[in-house]
Amino acid sequence: MPAGVQRCEVTPMTLSPWHRRALLVLLSVCTYTSLLVQGCGPGRGYGVRPTPRRLAPLKYKQYVPQISENNLGASGRAEGKITRDSERFNELMCNYNIHIDFKDEEHTQADRFMTKRCKDCLDRLAIAVMLQWPRTRLRVTEAWDEDGNHPPDSLHYEGRAVDITTSDRNTSKYGMLALLAVEAGFDWVHYESKHHVHCSVKADHSVALERGGCFPGLGQVTLESGEKIPMFLLKPGDKVLSQTQSGQTVFSRFLLFIHKDCGSRSVFLVLGTEDGHRLAITPNHLLFRSSHFEADHSKYQAYFANRVQKGDYVLVHGSGRGVRPSKVTSVTLEERTGVYAPLTEEGTLFVDGVLASSYASVEDHGLAHWAFGLLRFLHSLSQWTQRVEVAKANQTEAHICNDTKQKCQMWGDTTIRAKGVGWDHNNYCQQNTALLVDSYWKTCNIDRHKQGNVHWYARLLHTIGRLLLDSEIFY
């Protein structure tokens, strides 16, 4: 060693053998699963998937995926015919893409009307066709049907299906055209006829896998103290009102968000009940319901929220810790901000007073709760790292809530009492929507760089489940 240079020795951090083994297990699992997630993704409907171009064209009468069109794993069930004078007609978009030829044999521009998802897929396919065959364009022979030329459950009546060819009508290209349609993101593609290829998509509001989903950021949960707070303020370790498998009402520990995206705007189902509860929930999320009144709570099974209809019964929280059935009186669609999927130890929670599952996309609450058992175990091993994150979250919330409190105090005590705004020990205006929205966006801007979208474990389970389980149980 040269003279005058001091040797710098670094003392390594000492970890117990148990901690070293736990960290090794976590590192191995995260590395392996991240490779799987990056390679496979969460499944269909997650945008255009990067795939090798040396793929075989579809054969005549072949369809992808190899299940029926109205299966939940494909384009899903028909939701009813759309006519020009119906409210749902406003959901359709007119496609003015100059690179697509529309047959329009009715001379009503009907072939240009379609859902947004169908339009996006068709626009991507038009580009793929031009790249595959220069000087050849995509041709649409049928899209939205208003004349009743298809079977009653056809998705053409909802603008969710198109029949396509190439502009040169070269039938030898249709197998490759069908393959390009699969790659463009259509949820079901059928090389149906020697004269055209049939493609269809899920309903726009049901494409929950693109954004994950579950509840909006301002959906309220009940803490152990009895306070109701918006979901975006939940912190790991908070105990929220939930229900055990035996039907007992308890306060279950909140562990983490399976999905958290504060900035996205999504379409939610809003279920109204006879006693005034209003729950906003994504269509693919599990909700406990019964088709008729049942006093026995064990009779309420978990179903996708889009199966809930007017007249069904859900479980709501009453006075104290009481839970009672309540009839669904309305089902509407609303666009709201943020998607949050909270995971609790019990796998259930009450959101806006209605009992819901922590899980989505697979219509089997028991299976999902069992599958997430490993994540709950890994979470218990990593609690020591979460203490640091909780401390940072507390500092962030304190800053936001103090700022909100200052705004509330600007009104003066008289105005606050008149508006019915109350303070709790967390220092935020509990019942003032405008201030909660302001606090929400402050939290969102601070945490935006930490957004992880769908949790890696949920993405891994979805990938494995698609390989091993019956596609009927998936949304």
N, C-alpha and C positions, 0 to 999 in steps of 0.2 A: 504493500500500500504506500503511495507517495507520502512524503513527509508533509505534515500540516493538514492532512485530510483526516478528519475524524470518521470513524466507522459508525454508521447509523443502524441501530438495531430496532426492529419493530416487534413488539410483543404481541403475538396473536391473541385474539379473543378466545377465552376458554369456554368451551361448551361441554356439557355433560354428555356421556355416551348416548343417553336416551334422546337428547336434543339433536345430536349428530345424525342418528338413525332416522328421526322424524324428518329432518331437513332433506336427507338423501331421498327418502320416499317421495316427499313433495316435489323435489326437483325432477325425479325420474318421471313421475306421473305427468307433471306439467309439460316437460319436454316431449314426451311421447304423444300426449293428446294434442298439443299445439300442432304437431306435424300432421296428425289425422285431420284436425279441423281445417288447417290451411289447404290440405289436399282434397277434402271431401265437401266441406261446407255443410249447411243445414238441410239441403235438399232442394226440390223444385220450387220455383217462385222466388228465388233469391237473386234475380237479375240474370244477365248473360254469363254463362259459365265458361271459363277458358278451357278448351278441349283441343286435342290434336285434330287436324283437318283430315287425316286419312281415315275416314269413317265410311262404312258401307251405307248406301242409300236404303231407304225402307222398301220392303217388298210389297207387291200388290196385296191389299187387304190387311196389311200389318198396321198396328196402332201402338202408340207409345204415350204413357205407360201401358202395360198389358193388363189393364183392368177396364171396366166399363166407364164411359164418359161421365156418368152422373155419380160415380163413386167419389167419396170424400178425398181420396188420394189423387184424383184427377181434377176435372173441372167442377165437380160438386153438383148438388141437386139443383133442378130448375126452381126458380123463385116466383114465377108467374109472368104472364105475358105483359109486355109494355106496349101501350098504344099511344098515339100522338096526343090524346087528350088526358092521359094519366099523369099523375105527379112525377112518376119515375122517369118519364120521358126526358126530363131535365138532366137526368144522370148520364144520358148518352151524349157523345161528342161527334161532331161532323169531321171526317178525315179529309183534309184538303191536300194531302201529300201529292205533289206533282209527279213523283216517281212511281205512282201506282195507277194502273188503269182500272176504272170501275165500270163494270158492264152496264149497270143501271137500266135494265130492260123495262122497268116500270116507269121510268122517266119521272121519278119522285125524289131522287137522291137518297132513297132508302138504303142503298148499298154502302153509302158513306157513313151511316150512323152506327155507332158501336160504343162500348164502354171504354173508359180510359185505358184500362189494362190491355184490352184487345187492340186498341189503337197503337199503344206503345210497342207491343209485340209485332204488329203489322209493319210499323215504320222500321223497326230493326230488320225485319225479314226483307223489306224492299231494298235496303242497302246490301244485304247479303246476296240477294239475287243479282244485283248489278255487278258485284265483285266476282261472283261465280261465273256469270255469262255476260260479258260486255255486250252492250246494245240490246239486252233483253231486260224487260221490266216485269214486275209482279202484277198480276191481274186478279181482281176480286170479282167473282161471278155472283156471290150472294153473301150478304151480311145480315143486317137487321131485317126481319120479315114482318110485314104488317098485313099480308094478304092471306095468311093461313095456309101456306103451301107445305108446311112441315108437320110432323107428328106433334101431339099436344105438349109433350115435355121437351121439345127442341129448344136449345139455347139460342137459336136464331131469333126467337121472339123477344129475347132480352138483350140483343146486341152483343152477345158473348161468343158467337161462333161466326166463322167465315169459311166460304168455299173458295179455293184459290187455284190458279193455273199460272203458267208463264205467258207473256204477251205473244210469243210466237206459237203457242199452243202445241209445242213439241212434247208429246206424251212420254218420250224417252227420258225427259228431264224430271218427271213428276216424283220419282223415287227420291232423287236428290233434293228436290224442292221440299218434300216432306221432312227430310233430315234437317234442312236449313230451318224449317219451322220449329222443330224441336229445339234447335240451338238458339233460336230467337226468343225462347221463353214461353211458348204456348204450353198450357197445362195438359192438353190432350191433342194428339195429332193422329189422324187416320187417313191412310192412303185408300180412301173409300171407294173411288171409282176410277176407271181408266181415263176419265175425262176431268177429274178434279181431285184435290186434296182437301179434307175437312179438318179444321183446327178450331179449338175452343179454349176458353180461359175461365178461371174462377171469377166469382163476383168480386167487384172492387173492394167491398167492405170486408170480405172474408180472407183477403190475402194477408193474414196476420204474420206469416213467417217472414215477410219482407222486413217487418219492423218489430218482431217479437210481439209484445202487447201486454195486455191484462187490464191495467187501470190507469186513469189519467193522474197527473201529478197532484191535483187538488182533491182527489178522493180522500175521504176522511176515515181514520182508524181511531179506535178507543184505547188509550193507555191504561195501565194498571191504576193510576191515580184517578181515573174517571174522566180525564181530559180527552177531548177529541182534537186531533191535529191532522193537517194535510200530509199525505203520504210522502211528499218530497222532504219532509223534516225528520223522517224516521232515521234512527241511528242504530247500528248493531248493538244489541244488548237491551234495547227497549222491549218491554213486554206489552203485547197487544191482545185485545180480546179475540178469542178463537174458541174452537170446540174440539174435544178429543174424539177418537174413534168410537168411544162408548157413549157419546152424546153429552158429555159433561162440559159445561162452559168454564173455560180457564183463561188465564193470561199467559200466552205463549211467547217465548223469546224470539224476537226478530233477528235473523242471522245475516242476510244479505239480499241484494236484489238480483234475481235471476236475469232480469233485463232492466236496464235503466237508460233511457234516452230522453232527456228533458226537453230537447228542442224540436222533436218531430211532431207533426200534426197528424192525427189518425182519426179514422171514423170509428166511433163506438156505438154499440147498442146501449140504449138507455131504457132500463126497465123500471116502470112505475108500479108501485103496489097500492093496495086499497087503503093502507094506513099512512100514506104519504112518503114512503121511502123511494128514492130515485138512485139507482145504481148504474154507473157507466162502466162498461166492460167490453172487451174485444170479443168478437164472435167465437174465437177458438179457445176461449178460456173456460175452465170447468166451473159449473155452478150447480149447487144442490137444489133439485127441484122434483116435484111430483105432479103428475097430470091431474090429480084430484086431491081434495083435502085429506090429509093424514095426520092424526094426532101424534102418532109414533114417529119420532124424528129419524129413526133408523130406516124408515121407508123412503126417505129422500136420497136419491142417488145422484152422483155427479154426471152431468151431461155438458156437451158444448153449449155455450150460451146462446148460439143461434138456433138451438132447438126449443128454447123457451118461447111459449106463445101466450097470448092473452087467455086468462082462465086457469093457467097453471099456478101452482103454489110454490113459494120459496120460503126459506126460514129467515126470520128477522129477529133482531134483538129488542126485547121489551124492557120493562122496568127492572132494575136490579140486574140480576144475571139471567133473567127469564128469556126463553127463546120460544117463539110461536110461529105457526104458519101464517102466511099472508098471500092473498091472491094477486097475481100480476094483472093489472088493469090496462097497461099500455106498453108498447114496444116501439121505440122510435130510433132514428139514426141521428147522431150529432157528431160534428168534428170538434175534437178537443186537443189540448196541447199536452205532450209528454206521454210516455209509456213506462209504467213501473210494475214490476212483477216481484212482490216481496215473498221471500221464503221464510216460514216460521218453523219452529221445531215440531209443531203439531201438523203442519201442512195445510192448515186452514186459517182463516181470519174473517172478521166482520168488516166489510168496507161499506161505508155509508149506511151501516145498520143491517146489511144483508150478508148472510153467510156464503162464502165462496172458498174455493180451493186455491192453493198456492200455485197450481200447475195448469198447463195449457198444452194444446196441440195433440195430446194423446187422451182418448176418452176412456181412461181407467185410472181413477184417483189412487186406488190402492197400489197399483203397479208403479205409478209415478212416485208415490211417497216412498216405496221400497227402493226404487232405483236411485233416489236422491239421498238415501241413507249414507252412502260413502261420502258425499259432499258434506253432509252434516258432521261426519266423523273427522274429515280433513279440516273442517272449520274449527272444530274443538282443538285440534292440534296447533292451529295457527292463531289462536286467540292472542298470543303474546305480541304478534305483529299488529293485530287489529287495535290494540290499546293505543298505539301511536296514531293510527288513522282516526280513532274516535276522538282523541284529544284535539287533532287538527279540525275535525268536523265541529267540535264544540266551539272552537275559536271562531270558525267561519259563521256558525249560527249565531253566536253572541254578537258578532259585528252586524249581521243582517238584522237581527231582532232589535238591537239597540237603535239602528237606523230607522226601523219601522216604528219603534216606540216614540222616537222624536217626532215623526210625522203625525202619529196619533195625538201627541201632546199639543201639536199646533192647533188642533181643533178646540182645545179647552175642555174642561171637565163637563160643562153643561152639554156641549155638542156630543161628547162621547156618550153620555148617558142617554141622550135623545136618540142616537143611532144604535144603541144597544150593544156597544162594543165592550167586551170584558177582557181583563188581563189575567193571565195565569203566571205561574212562576217561570215559565220559559220566555216571558216578555215579548209576546207578539199579539197583534190584534186578532183575536180568535175568530170573530164573526164578520169582519169587514172584508168583503171580497176584493175590493180594489187594492187594499194593502197586501193581502195575501198574494195576489197576482204579481204585485211589484216585488215582494220578497222572493217569490218563486223565480222570477227572471234574474234577480241578483244571484241567487243560489246557482241557477243554471249557468250563468256567465262565469262564475268562479270555478264550477266543477266541469265545465265543458271539455277541458283537456283530459279529464279522467274518465270520459264516457267509454265504456267497454261494450256497449250494445248487449247482445245476448251473451250470457256467461259461458265460458269455454266448456264447462261441464255439461250444461244443457245442450250445447251444440254437439258434443260428443255422444250424448245419449240419443239424440235425434238421429245421428248418422248410424249408430249401431242398431237402433230400433228399426230403422227402415230396412236393414238387412235381415233381421231376425223375426220381426213381428208381422202379424197380419196387417196389411195396409188399410183394412177397414176401420181400425181403431185410430188412425191418424186423421187429422183435420185436412 
